Each structure stands twice: as structure tokens, then as C-alpha cells.
Amino acid sequence: MKNSKYIIIVSLFLALGFSSCQQKYEPGHGLKEVPEGRIDVPEIEALLTFMGNSGDYINSTSFPSLIKAEDVYENLNRYYVIDIRKNSDYQKGHINGAVNIDIPNVLEYLNKTVAASAYEKLIIVCKNGQSSAYVTGVLRLLGYSNAYSMSYGMSSWNPSIDHWSDRISSNHVIDLDKKENNRIKTYPFPPIKTGQSCGAEILNARGVTLFNTPTSRLMIKADRVFNELDEFHIIAYMPKEIYEQGHIPGAFLFEPKKSLSKDGLLNTLPSNNKKILVYDYTGQTAGFVMAYLRLLGYNAFSMPMGANSFMYSVLKTNGKPVFEKSKKVSDFPLIKGNTPTDKAFEKQINSSVPAPKKVKKVIRRKKKEVEGGCS
């Protein structure tokens, strides 16, 4: 069947580094006839099809992939922790065994240095859970199904690290709007140009570019948003009931796990390079959403600490996620210096269950796709 001009089902394997695409012909599915066995569709179409057929992470039950500090502490001998903070912060105190890797180097590190699939979970930590959510979102989309972001970052690990308390406020409660904004315009999907020809290859190429932009440039604080409302197309990523309690003026409601899909409301987002601002309760889920949108080519940003940074009292009154130091922060030990592991502490946590051994990397298998593949 190698010479058939019709490609029907493509089984794609996305490896830890670069991937290849394979084809299989099955009759009865009339797809386009294309030369050289490749699907002749725009890159964005191939990418969306591939991602949709590979689990549709953004709308799946595993989204967003957050994990509590307590879980991490209780399973240090089974989890692999990557700390993406500045080295100076890392040296002041980090989780035992955590390695300090700069964000631009994360993919190379996972590809060449550690077999992430050998561990039950791959934990990404930052100072407050914002950057780690974004990085974890990218990794998940690239196929790292065991990647998690530690909720509230190192601010939830030890009370001496607090990058949350002075960033929560109710300063803009009086500025909130309660009417629902209607979507009256649709847009074409962003024109992605990686030079690749199948979903897996396009996904890999986009993932690499996402790690090269400093996350500090991708986060816009609440005060600026309220002062420059016309500069942003705003997404309130939350259930309708809290949206109706008050939202940023002009914000459009996107309900979690069903709005952001090719056949959903994705085409209501501007693809003309206008800034798209995503916010949720804590900024962490928004970090995952931002990763998804930027991977697709949208000029997306998130709001650090989310609605906690401007309507804290409303969230708390309605029983929604808020940062409370007395409830969210543990008192787990910190390892100081530039050495990942404290030998005495490592012996203690490994006394009952041995740590996993590093093994050969395992190929991350993606589900079959119809369009978007190549040979």
C-alpha cells in the first residue's frame, strides 16, 4: 500500500526529542489526494487535528495538572522535582533532591539528562505557581503525561518563602462588571509557519519556541489591565456562576474544559496579534491555558495570581480558591546551597521505599490521527 495516493490513518509517535510520522492506508475514508504522502492542510489545521486526536488535553479531565505540596513531600522518593526559579532563590532553600534548571533548558535536560518517564510524576516548581503552570502546560501538550505543577509554588512549601500574601487584594471589586459580553466576531486561526508538515513535528517545533520567551514577559498585572482595557481581548476562564458575580469589564466567559477547542469558541479569539489576557481564580489554570494558546500561535498572556489579585473578597465569599497562608502553606524542610540533595534527609525519605532507577527513555505514544500526519 506504500504507493497509494490516499492516506487514511496516521499513527504518530512523539518521542522525547524529535518525532517521526508513519502512515497506514485503510479504505473507505475519502481524504485529500496529496503528493509525496503528506496531508496538504495549513499547519494550524494539522496541529489542531493532531492535538485533538492525542487526548485534547486542554479539555480533558487531567487539566489542569496541579499537585499539592503535601503530596510532593510524601512521595519525594518517587517523584522527580525540577525547580525553575533563579539560582539565587534556589540556593536560599529548595526541596530536597530538586534540580535547578532554567526554563529555556528544560526540554534539553529532559531529552538528554534524565529519563522523566522512569518517575511516577515529574514536578515543576517555581516561586508562586505561575511560571511552573505555564511550563507544565507546555510539557503536557508535548506529551509528558506525568508532568505536574506544584500548587502555589514554593510559597506553599515553607512559610519562609511567601510570594503570595502581598499580591492578593480586592482593589478592583468596585470596577467589576456583571453583564455577559456577547461574541459578535470570529477570526481565522493563527497562521503558524514552522516549516514542518505533520502535527507531531509542528507541535515539537512550537514547543521549543515557547520555552525561549521569559515567562516574566507573559504575565500582566491586574492594575495595568484595568487601566488599559482596550489593549486586551480578555478571557475569564471560570464557571458562569462566578463570572456573573463580577468580572473585568469587557471580559468574555470561557467555561473550563469545553470552550477552547477547534469546534468550540477558539475561533472567537483574535489572531491578528492582539493581546489576549487570560485570568482565572489563582493564575495557575490560566498559565496552562496561556501555554495552549501560545502554542497555537495566539498572542496570549496571563494575570499573575488571577482574580486573587483584584477581587479576593468576592472569591472568598463565594468559596472559590483563594490563598490563605494559614491553610495553604506547609512547614516542610528546605535544603540550602547549590547541591540538590542533603544526604541525611535523602536517607530518611528513602528508608522504606527505594528511589526509582534511571532507565532508558520511553516513547510517549500519541493517539491515531486522520489529518495532520506525514510519512
N, C-alpha and C positions, 0 to 999 in steps of 0.2 A: 504493500500500500504506500510505499515511500513516494511513488511518483504521482499519487493522487493530488488533484488541484484543490481538493476540498478538505479543510481542516475542521474537525468537529469538536473533539475534546482534547484539551491540553492539560497534561499533568505537570505542575510546576513544583520544583523543589528549590526553596530559598535557603541556601547554606549560610553559615555564619559569616562568610565573606561574600564573594560574588556568586551569583546563581546562574544556572543554565535552564533552558526551557525545552521540554520534549513534546512531541505531538503524537496523537493517536487518531486514526480515522475510524469513524463509525457512521454507517449510512442513516439517512432519514432526518438529518438536521441541515437544512439548506443555508449555510453561511456564505459569506462573500468569497468569490474566487480571487485569489491574490497570488502574485508571483513569488517564487522562492519560499513558499510555505510560511509566509508571515501574515498576520492579521493587519489589514490595511485600515486602521482607525486612528484617530488622533490619540496622542499619548495619554491625555487625561481620561479618555474613554477606556483605554486599555487598563490604566491604573485603577480606576473606579470599579471596573468589572472584576479585576483580579482581587482587589481588597474585599469586595462584596462576597466573592466566592471563597475567600480564605478566612471566613469567620465573621466578617463585618464587625470587627472589634468595637467600634465606636457605639454600636447599638446592641452589644452583647451583654450577657449577664455578668461577665467578668470586668465590665467597665464601670467606674474607674478602678484600677488595680492599686488599692491603698492597703497598707498594713499598719497595725498599731505597734508602738514601741515595745509593749509588753510581750507581744508575740515574737518580735525580733530577739529580745533578751532571753526568752525561754528556749530559743532554738538557735543560739549562736553557733552551735556545733554542726548545724545542718544548713544554715544559710550563708550566703556569700555577700558581704557588705561592701559597697563602693561609695565612698564619701567624696562628693564632688565640690566641697567647699574650698575656699582658698587655703593654701598650705598653712598660713599663719593661724587660721582658725582651727584647722585640723590638729596642729601641734599643741594648742591650748587644751584640747580634750576631744577624744574621739571614741567610738565604740571599739571594744577590743576585737582585733582581727580585721577591722575595716581598712581597706587600702584607699589611698588618696589619689584620685585620677581627675585631671582636668577634663571638662566636658568635651572639648574637641578631640581628645584622645580615647574616649570611652569605647568607640567601636573597634578601633585598632587593638585596644587592650583585650577586649572580649574575643577578638578574632585570633590574636597571636599569643596571648599570655595565659589566660585562664579558660578552662572548659566550663562555661557557665551552666551547661545542661547537666553537669555532674552534681549540682547542688539542687536541693529541693526548691529553694527560692533565691532569686537574685535581688538584693535590696539596695535601692538607690537612696542616699540620704543627702540633704543639704541643710541649711540653717533653719528654714521655716516651712519646708514642704512645697514651695512654689517651683523652684528650678527642678527639683527631683521629680515632680509630677510631669513636667514637660519632657524631661529626658526619658523617664519611664514610658511615657506615651509614645515617643518615637521608637523605643526598643520594642514595645508591644506590637506596634504596627509593622515592624521589620521581622516579626516572628519570634521574639523572645517571650514565649508564653509563661515563663516563670519569673518575669520582672515585676517588681513592686516598688512603690514609693512609700517611704515611712511617713505616716500622717504627722503633720505639723513639724516635720524635720527634727533636727537635734534639739529644738525647743521643747520637745515632748520627752526627751531622754533624761535630762538633768536640769534642775532648777537654776543652775548657774549659767545656763545658756537660754536666753529668752529674747527671741526676735519677733515676738508676737504682742506682748502686753501693751507696748507703746504705739502699736499700729492699728488698734481697734478703736472705733469711735461711732458716734451717732450724729456726726456733724451735719449730715445732709438729709436727715429724716424729713425736715420741713420742705425740702426740694423735690421730694418724690412725687411721681405721677401714678395714678391708679387706673387710667383708661388703657385699654388694649390698643396697640398700634397695628393697623392692618397693612399687610404686604400688598403693594399695588404694582410691583415691578419684578420682572425676572431677568436674569442675566445668563450669558453663556458661561460654561465652566472655564476656569483659567487655562490659558494656552501653555501647557508645560512643554519644554523643549530640552530633554536630556540627551537626545541622540540615540536613545535605546528603542527597542522595538517590541518588547513584551512586558507584561505587567510586573513580573518579578524584577527584571533588570531596571525598569523605571523606578520601582519602589526603592531598590538599593541606592540608585543614584540620588534620588531625592533625600533619602535618609542621611547620606553623607553630608549634603549641603546644610541640612538643618542643624547639625552639631557645630557648624563653623560660625554661627551667629551668637554672640554673647547673650545669655538669657536676660541680662540687665536691660538690654535694648528692647526686649519684647514685653516688658511689663510697664503699664502706665497707671499711675496712682489716681485715686478717686477725685482728688481736688482738681487735677488737670482735666479729667473727663467732664466734670460738671461745669468747668469754666470754658470748655471748648467743645460743646455738644455737637456742633455742626461738623466737626472734623471726623466724627466716628459714625460707623454703622454699628449699633450696639446690640449684642445678643444677651438676653437674660436667660441663662441656661438653668432652668428650675421648673418645678411643678407650677401649674396655673394658679393654685390657691395662694402661694406666697407671692407670685407675680402680681396678683390682684391686691395684695396688701401694700404694695408700693414698689415702684421700680424707677430706674433712671429715666428721665424724660426722653422719649423717642425710642426706647429700647423695645426690641421685638422678642416675643416669647418663643423660646425653643425648648420644648419639653424633652427631658432626658430620654435617651435610648430609643427615640423614634423620629426625631425631626431631621437629624443630619444624615441623610442618605441620598443616593443618586435620584431616587424616585420620591424623596420627601421634600424638604424645604431648602435643600442645598442650592438650588438654582435661584433662590431669592437673595443670595449673598452677592454683593458687587465684586466683580472680577476685574475691575478697572484700576486696581492698586489702591483703592480707598481703604483706610484703616478700619479693620473690623475688630471691635473690642468685645471680648467675651468675659462675662463675670458670672459667678455662682455664689454659694454661701461663703466659702473659705478661700477661693482662688485655686484650690488644688484640682478639682474636677475641671475647672476652666483651663488649667495647664495641659491636661490631656486633650481637651477639645482643640486648644491652640495648636498642639502638635499635629493633630489630624488635619486641620485646615491649612496650616503652613506646608505640610507635606503635599497637599493637593494644589498648592500654588497661590493660596489666598494670603493677603497681607494682614495676617491675624496677630492680635495682641491679647494679653490678659491683664486683669487687675489684681495686683498683689493683695492677699487677704480677702479678696472678693467683697461681698456685702458686709462682712465683719468690719470693713474699714470705713463704712459710711452710714450703715443702718443697723448697727449692732443691737440696739434695744428692740427693734421690730423683730429681728430673728429670734432673740431670746424669749420674747413674749409669746412667739408662735412655736416655740420648742424646736427650732431649727438649729443646725450645727453652729456653735459659737465656741470661741476659745476662752476657756476658764482655767486659769493656771492651777487652781486647786484640784481640778478634775482631770485635766489633760496632761499634766506633767508628772513624770515618774522621778525616781531618785536612783537611777542606775549609775554604776561606776564609769568614770572617764579614764582613758589611758592618755597620758600626756607624752609629748615628744613626737618624733617623726617615725618611730617604729610601730608598725601596725599592731603587734601583739605583745601583751605582757605575759610572760611565760607562766608565772604563778596562777594568774587568772585563767589562762588557757587550760592549764592542768585541771583546775576546778570545774570548769564547764564541760570538759571532755571526760570526766571521771566515769560517767555512766554509759554514754553513747559515743563511739568513736566518730571523729570528723570524717566526712567523705573524702575519698581519694580522688585526685585529679585523673580524669580518663580522657580518652580520645573524644573529640568533639562529635556531637550527634547532629545529623542534618535535621533542620526544622522543616517538617513536611507541611506543605500548604494544600488546601483542597483543590480539586479539579476546577478549571475554569473553561468557559466556552470561548469567548473572545478575549484578546489581550495577551495571548501567548505567542511564542515563536519557537522555531527549531534551533 
